């Protein structure tokens, strides 16, 4: 389909790398039938240098509406999924921002921006340097039902 935003059940093995460490893991265990809160991954291709592309936001909004149709009072967690995290070289645990307890469109949009921009945090740059990685890391963003 060529989409840059995918529900966990839509992430094929070919896209695991683009979904990042956390996105890949959540997709795998969701697809295996484990009780994982519903969610989707915004792949790096949905972002421009300054943040989420306008057409990507339209798709995010449609995905949020779809999730709300099943769960009218849903609240979201917006999480990072760096492409280089959870690897043999690095974990990046706690380095990127997470935004919890967001529900309305404006808050979700701002949370996505906050998580995406956290790749520029000094702690991410320092950790990357210590691990010998490029400090300009690619990041996917996860929007998931908060339990």
Secondary structure, DSSP 8 states (H G I E B T S, - for coil): ---SEEEGGG--GGGHHHHHHHHHHHHHHHHTT-----EEEE-GGGEETTEE-HHHHHHHHHHHHHHHHH-TT--EEEEEEETTSSSSS---TTTS--EEEE-SHHHHHHHHHHHHHGGGSHHHHHHHHHHT--SS--EEEEEEE--
